[in-house]
Amino acid sequence: MESTELPVRVDGEGDDLDLEELHRRGEIHRSQLRRLGKVDDIEKAIESGRHALDPTPMGHPEKPSGLTSRGIYFQDRFQRLGGLEDMNQSMDYLVRAVELTPENDSNLPFRLGKLGWSYIYRFRRLGGVEDIEESIEMFSRALELTPDGHPDLPDRHANLGVSYGDRYERLGAIDDLQKAIECRTRALELTPDGHPDLPSRHANLGASPSHATLARLSSLPTATRTRHPAMPI
């Protein structure tokens, strides 16, 4: 799992708590949601995010971070309750966060990744091909901005593999299948022994029929293998 952003301490934005404390409380409630599954915790996280974000003026260095946190909280509530309005709000906040983040900011790949997942969730709900295209673009940018040796590099490859896999299942293009396999293979190669994600990456790559599918199709004429009924990867 990718790391979260670290807030900068800024006091006195017209509230009883500073931005760092509000951010910390939001993350505590989010952690409790993941651990205990109580929807009340994500409601409290959203409220903490609102108190942190609303008084923060445009141009403030912490504005993108506040937008990101708020977008993540709405994304969490969407995953828990399935409300499409939560997904739309999540995407609005995350798009603004990405737009306000300089290209050389070390937090940009993380924010692009969160936005990429929002596009995937909406694609899986509504089926709009433009959403899976956007997710590929977001994950590709995040990967390009991640230096070799970065601890989140395996996640960035894995995320892009998910997008290519979803597009293959929808459109059946063999190029997408091959890219999905390549991304998942690279994610597995970069995951160190003992990492908690290692078993799932072995399972995602090894338990699927995708390798056999690709090998079988590679022997067909190009015109024949351009499209093929999608198989789950």
N, C-alpha and C positions, 0 to 999 in steps of 0.2 A: 504494500500500500504506500502511496506517495506521502511525503511529509506535508504538514500544514505550514502555513505562513506564520512567521514570528512578528507580532505587532511591535511598533515603536511606542514607547511611553509618551503620551501627550496629555497634559493636564488642562483642566478648565475649559471645557467646551459647553458650559451651560448646564451641566448635569451634576448630580451628586457623585458620580463615579467617573474616573477617567477612561479613556478609550481602551487602554490595556486591560483594566479590570473588567470592563464590559465584555471585551473580546474573550478574556479568560473564563468568565461566567458562561458565555455562550458555548464555548468549547467543552466546558464541564457538563452542561446539559446535553450537548450532542453526544458526548461519550457515554453518559448515562442512558440515553436513548438506545445506543448500539448495544449496551450491555444488558439493560433491563427491558427494553421494548416499550417503555411508557411514553405515549404520545404527548402527555403533559410536558415532558422534558423538551421536546422539539418546539412546542409552543413557547416555552420560556426562552429557548435559544433564539427564536425569531424575535421575541420582544427585546432581549438584550441587544441583538443586532440592530434593531430599529433605534434604540436609545443611543447606540454608538454611531450610527450612520447619519441620522437626521440632522444633528447639529454640526456635522463636519462639512465645511464649505468646499465647493468645487475648487480644485487647485491644491487642496491640502494633500500632503504626501501620503496620508493614510486613507484617502478616499477610495482608491482601488481595492485596498485590503478590506475595508468595510463592505463594499459592494460584493466582493468575493464571498465573504462570510455569509452575508444575507442570502446570496444566491445558493450557496451550499445548503443552508438551513431549509430553504423552500424545496430544494432538490430532495433532501432527506424526507420531508413531509410528503412529497409526491410519491416517493418509493414506499412509504408506509401506508398512505391512504389512497393514492391513485388519483387525486384531484388534478385535472388538467390545468386548472388555473394556477396551481402551485408550480407546475412545470413551466408555464409561460412566464410567471414572475421570476422564477429561478433563472431562466434564460435571459430575461431583460437585465437583471442585475449582473450576470456574468458577462454578457456582451459589453455592457458599459465598463465593467472592470477591465476587460481586455483592451478596449478602445483607449482607456486612460493610462495604460501601462506602457512605458517606453520599451522599445525593442531590446535594449540592453539591460533591462531589469531582470534580476535572477528569478523573480516570482512569475514572470510571464509564462514559462512552460507549464507551471502548475495550473495557472488560470486557464490557459488554453485547454489543458486536459480536462478540467472540470466542465468547461463549455462543451467540449467534444462529447462527454458522456451525456450531457443534456440533450444534444442532438440525437444520440443513439436512443435514449429513452423515448423521445417523441417519435422517432422513426418506428420504433417497435410498437408504439401505441396507435399511430395514425397512418403509417406506411408511406409517408412522403419521401420519395427518392432524394429530393433536394436536401433533406435532413441528414441522410447517410453520407451524401457528398460533402456536406459541411463538416460532419464529424471527421471524415478522412482528412480534410484540409486542416482542421484544428490539431488533430493528433500528429499530422505530418510536420506542421510548424513547431509543435512542442518537441518532437524528436530532433528536428534540425537544430534547435537551440540548446539541446542538452549535450554537454561535453562528454567525451569518452571518460569512463571511470566514475561518472556521477551515479550515486546509489539509486536514483530513480530511472536510470536508463532502461533496465529490463521492463519496468512498467510501461514506459513510453512505447517500446516495441510491442508489448502485449496488447496495449490499447489499440494501436493501429491495426494489429491483427484481428481484433474483434470487429472493427469497422469493415475491413475487407471481407471478413467472413460473413457479416450480415448482408453486405451488398451482393456477394456471391449467391447466398441463399435466395435473395430477391430476384436478381437478374440472370444468374446462371453463367456469368462470364468466367472462363477458366483462368484468365489472368488474375482475377480477384482471388480465386482459390489458391493459386500459386503464391501470391503476395501474402495471403493470410498465413500460409504454411511457413513462408520465409520469416515473417515477423514473429510468429510463435516459436519457431526454432531459435531465432536470435535471442528472444527473451529467455528461453530456457538455458541457452549457452552462457548468458551473462548472469544468471541467478546462482549465487554461491551455495555450496553445500551447507545444509543446515538451515537455510532460509525458510521461513514458514510458507512462502508461496511456491516452493519447489515442487511439492507433491501435486498441487493443482495444475502447474504448468506441464508436468509430465503427463498428467491425465488428459489435459486439453489437447495436447499434441498427439500422444500415442494411442488414445482410445478411440479416435475418430477414424472414419473410413477415408479421410481426405487423401492420405498418401497413396492408398491403393487406387483411388479414383484418378488421381493425377497420373500415376504410372500407366494406368489402362488407357487414358485419353491421349497420352503422349505418343502412342503408336498410331493414332488416327491421323488422316490427312488434315491439314490446317483448317480448311473450309469446314470440315466436319466437326472439329473440336472447338470452334469459336464459341458456340453456345452449347450448353448441356443442361439437362434438368438438374436443378440445384440439389445437393445433398448436404445435410447438416454437418458442420465441422465443429 
